Amino acid sequence: MKKLVKADPSDAGAWNSLAAAYLHLNEAGKAEAASAEAIKAEPKNAEYWGTYGFALAAAEKDDNARSAAVKASELDPKLAVPYYVQALVSFRLVITQSRSA
């Protein structure tokens, strides 16, 4: 994947695939950076926004993850990942609140 993005830095699909690979390796920061590049190349792609939201959630940047997920679901309401991200972020919020109560 790295070779693909080096060969064509404007290839949004390659950036998104690289982000997914980083997520599988539990490299949230690298996934966030790669998915941000995908969005920069194709800002109206819901799948890329979903990946970005997932990467932000993996990095526990929940407010930004929720915003990215909302953007993804606005672009494509049938895409499942944004709803998963929103549920994950909401679950963490409930857990955090219940621990502090």
PABA-324416 format. One record per residue: residue in one letter; x, y, z of N, C-alpha, C, CB in turn. Coordinates in steps of 0.2 Angstrom, whole numbers, plus 5000, padded with zeros to 4 digits. Glycine has a CB too. Layout:
AXYZXYZXYZXYZ...
# end
This chain:
M500449945000500050005000500450065000499550005006K501050065004501450125004501750144997502050115009K501850084994502150104987501650134982502350034984L501050114983500450144979500350214981499850104980V500350234987500250304988500850344987500150314996K501450314987502050354984502050364977502750314986A501850314973501750314966501250364964501650244963D500750374968500150414966499850444972499650384961P500150504975499850524981499150554981500350584983S498850554975498150584974497650524974498150624968D497950464975497550404974497150394981497950334972A496550414981496150414988496050344990495550444987G495950294985495750224987496350194990495550184980A496950204987497550184990497650204998498250194986W497550274999497650305005497150265010497450375005N496550255008495950225012496150155013495350225008S496450115009496650045010497250045015496850015003L497650095014498250095019497950115026498750155017A497450155026497150175033496850105036496650225032A496550065032496250005034496749955037495749975029A497349955033497849915035498149935042498449905030Y498249995043498450025049497950005055498650095049L497350015053496849995058496949925060496150005056H497049875056497149805057497749795061497149765051L498249835061498849835064498849875071499449855060N498249895073498149935079498650005079498249895085E498650035073499050095072498650145071499650085066A498250175076497750215075497950285072497350235082G498550305075498750375073498950375065499350395077K499250315063499450315056498850305052499950255055A498350265054497650255051497350325050497250205054E497350365055497050435055497350475050497050465062A498050475049498350515045498250495037499150515046A498250425036498150405030497450415027498250325029S496950405032496250415030496150495029495750395035A496450535032496450605031496650625024496850645036E497150595022497350595015496850575010498050565014A496550525011495950495007495450545006495750435009I495250575012494750635012494950695008494550645019K495650715009495850765005495850754998496550785007A495950694996495950684988495150674986496250614987E494750644990494050634988493550654994493850564986P493450724995493050745001492350725001493150815001K492050704996491350684996491250604996491050714990N491750574998491750494998491550475005492350464996A490950445006490650425012491150375015489950405012E491350325011491750275014492350295017491950225008Y492650345014493350375017493150415023493650415011W492650445023492450475030492250425035491850525029G491950375033491850315038492550285041491450265035T492950275037493650255039493950305043494050235033Y493950365041494250425046493950425052494150485042G493250415053492950415059493150355063492150415058F493150295060493450235063494150245066493350175059A494550275062495250285065495250335070495650315059L494850385070494850435076494550395082494350495074A494050355081493750315087494250275090493150275085A494650245085495250195088495750235092495550165082A495850295090496350345093495950375100496550395089E495350355101494950385106494850465106495250365113K494850485100494650555098493950555097495050585093D493450545102492750535101492350585098492450515107D492550655100492150705097492250715089492250775100N492850705088493050715080492750645077493750715079A492850595080492550525077491850535076492750465082R491450565080490750565079490550615073490450595086S490950675073490850715068491050685061491350785069A491550645060491750615054491150565052492350585055A490950525057490350475056489750515054490250435062V489550565057488950605054489050625047488850665059K489650655046489750675039489750615034490450705038A489950555036489950495032489250475031490350435035S488850475036488150455035487750505031487850445042E487850565032487550625028487650605020487750695030L488350585019488450575012488150505009489250575011D488150455013487850395011487450365018488350345008P486850375018486450345024486450275025485750375024K486650235019486550165019487250135021486450135012L487750175022488450145024488450135032488950195023A488650075034488550045040489150075045488649975040V489750085043490250105047490150165051490850115043P489850215049489750275053489250265059489450325048Y488750215058488350205063488650165069487750165061Y489150115067489550085071489950135075489950025068V490350175072490750225075490350265080491050275070Q489750285078489350325083489150285089488750355079A488950225088488750185094489350175098488550115091L489950155095490550145099490650205104491150135095V490650265101490850325104490250345110490850385099S489650325108489150335113489250285119488450325110F489350225117489550175122490050195127489650105119R490650225124491150245129490950305133491750265124L490550345130490350405134489850375140489850455130V489450325139489050305144489450265150488550255141I489950225148490450195152490750245156490850145148T491050295153491450345157490950385162491750405152Q490350405160489950435164489750385170489250455161S489650325169489450285174489950265179489150215172R490550275177491150265182491250325186491750245178S491050385183491150445187490550455192491350505183A490050415191489450435195489550405202488850405192
# end
